[in-house]
Amino acid sequence: MAAAAKRPKVAAENSPAEDCSTDAISGFLGWCKKVGLELSPKVCVSREGTVADYGMLAREDLQVGEVLFTIPRAALLSQHTTSIQALLEEGQASLQSQSGWVPLLLSLLHEYTARNSYWQPYLSLWPDLKSLDHPMFWPEEERVQLLQGTGILEAVDKDLANIHLEYTSLILPFMESHPDIFDPKLHTLELYQRLVAFVMAYSFQEPLDEDEDEKEPNPPMMVPMADILNHVASNNANLEHSPECLRMVMTQPVCKGQEIFNTYGQMANWQLVHMYGFAEPYPGNTNDTADIQMVTVRKAALERARTAAEQQLVSEQWDFLCQLEMVGEEGAFVIGWEEVLTEEELSMTLKVLCMSVEEFEEFKEKDGWEEDTSEEEDSMLSNEMIRKLKASRKKLLHDSVLLTLASYNSDLNAEQDLLNDKVAYGKLSQREQQALHVRYGQKKILHQLLELVQ
Ligand SMILES: C[S@@+](CC[C@H](N)C(=O)[O-])C[C@H]1O[C@@H](n2cnc3c(N)ncnc32)[C@H](O)[C@@H]1O
């Protein structure tokens, strides 16, 4: 693996002031000045007093609306600003990929291993890529043991397949046609996979405008300084985008000495572990969710169908829901603490799968369109509405939750004990702790739903 850009060991780690004087940070801050990145004197970059490695601390009290730093667009590292930008543009047609990440990853493969990269002071703040501990790097056996039922296993399998596919079908041919820049012995699949994990955890994606709903998401880019901030659900700062620059702006007041937290989005704990390699300890993550696989609801409906004709009806109803694009074989209903995030889909699925033959025929005639306003209410699956669901739909939801709970290979009571026992909890590895918070949060959400549909 390339060794050009390892994060140097920080010599003095005792106070924010000492932190800021370390070589890597001062080199980075000097580079920031040079590229026009303006940092407020009211904050500093530190490893002391942060939840994880580097973070940003307040040197003074901060008010809502204060700008912490401004990053000119030329200081963003992307396929448009890398030194191989012209090559990438030339090869654009051959670099189209499902993920849309290939051009950035080629840029990083190059900059990370280049001798005199313009981005070197920024790269020197990156973590050692070998230290990244996303589940994609865990041994498969441990992954299955700790994460069964959480949705992470399936996501990792897809990532690994895609990484392999994009490396062999796009990256390698591109590198082979530019042997003066790339060397497959240096720019290996292993380094590529590490960089994918790094992009997952450190990159930013510019949000689409409201009228760009149908467009492909914007490609990821690296945002120096912004990627130093850690995340919590109850964040106190937020990145704002304008045509000229990006700005980190306070959204909550913060006292001197406290950490500034960005938001990486409304992330459930399983997504945080999958993409970023950490979980917010239960019950801190107010954005946590649990999934009920769509096919699980079909399974529950089939299990309660007593005759072949009833089973046939469920199959037809499922196919109809597929045509309406309400469900799909790989989709999931997403349940939060306060509401169902996929309420329209879940409500419609429960409704259709509980219809009699006659109701279903009539419903199909209307092409799935429903005028009845009292039915519309059912589509608001807040906790209150779940309580009011009609009995048969409630029962179907109940059975689906039970089936989902059965897909975990761990015991809720034992997990509760572990969370309550500080000593036992402290003996768990980081991976075990993360997985525990993911599983426990999901199961608690499912149990809460179960109570509502009893
Ligand atoms: C964008 S970086 C933030 C800077 C990072 N702390 C560093 O020193 O490079 C994202 C990474 O920070 C860590 N992180 C962010 N928020 C965290 C939190 N609330 N708890 C634990 N780790 C966190 C995770 O390792 C995540 O992959």
The ligand as a Tripos MOL2 file, in Angstrom:
@<TRIPOS>MOLECULE
LIG
   27    29     1     0     0
SMALL
NO_CHARGES

@<TRIPOS>ATOM
      1 C1        -15.5650   13.1440    8.7160 C.3       1 LIG1
      2 S1        -14.5960   12.2330    9.8120 S.3       1 LIG1
      3 C2        -14.5020   13.2690   11.2340 C.3       1 LIG1
      4 C3        -13.0660   13.4950   11.6750 C.3       1 LIG1
      5 C4        -12.4340   12.3460   12.3810 C.3       1 LIG1
      6 N1        -12.7590   12.3760   13.7960 N.3       1 LIG1
      7 C5        -10.9140   12.3870   12.2220 C.2       1 LIG1
      8 O1        -10.2080   12.5260   13.1980 O.co2     1 LIG1
      9 O2        -10.4350   12.2370   11.1010 O.co2     1 LIG1
     10 C6        -15.6830   10.9330   10.1930 C.3       1 LIG1
     11 C7        -15.1380    9.9240   11.1500 C.3       1 LIG1
     12 O3        -15.0730   10.4730   12.4670 O.3       1 LIG1
     13 C8        -15.4810    9.5270   13.4510 C.3       1 LIG1
     14 N2        -16.6850   10.0380   14.1210 N.ar      1 LIG1
     15 C9        -17.4870   11.0530   13.7230 C.ar      1 LIG1
     16 N3        -18.4450   11.3020   14.6150 N.ar      1 LIG1
     17 C10       -18.2860   10.4170   15.6240 C.ar      1 LIG1
     18 C11       -18.9870   10.1440   16.8410 C.ar      1 LIG1
     19 N4        -20.0430   10.8370   17.2140 N.pl3     1 LIG1
     20 N5        -18.5350    9.1380   17.6130 N.ar      1 LIG1
     21 C12       -17.4630    8.4050   17.2430 C.ar      1 LIG1
     22 N6        -16.7690    8.6020   16.1060 N.ar      1 LIG1
     23 C13       -17.1610    9.5940   15.3010 C.ar      1 LIG1
     24 C14       -15.7510    8.2280   12.7000 C.3       1 LIG1
     25 O4        -14.5860    7.4720   12.7260 O.3       1 LIG1
     26 C15       -16.0460    8.7010   11.2910 C.3       1 LIG1
     27 O5        -15.7250    7.7410   10.3170 O.3       1 LIG1
@<TRIPOS>BOND
     1     1     2 1
     2     2     3 1
     3     2    10 1
     4     3     4 1
     5     4     5 1
     6     5     6 1
     7     5     7 1
     8     7     8 2
     9     7     9 1
    10    10    11 1
    11    11    12 1
    12    11    26 1
    13    12    13 1
    14    13    14 1
    15    13    24 1
    16    14    15 ar
    17    14    23 ar
    18    15    16 ar
    19    16    17 ar
    20    17    18 ar
    21    17    23 ar
    22    18    19 1
    23    18    20 ar
    24    20    21 ar
    25    21    22 ar
    26    22    23 ar
    27    24    25 1
    28    24    26 1
    29    26    27 1
@<TRIPOS>SUBSTRUCTURE
     1 LIG1         1 GROUP 0 **** ****
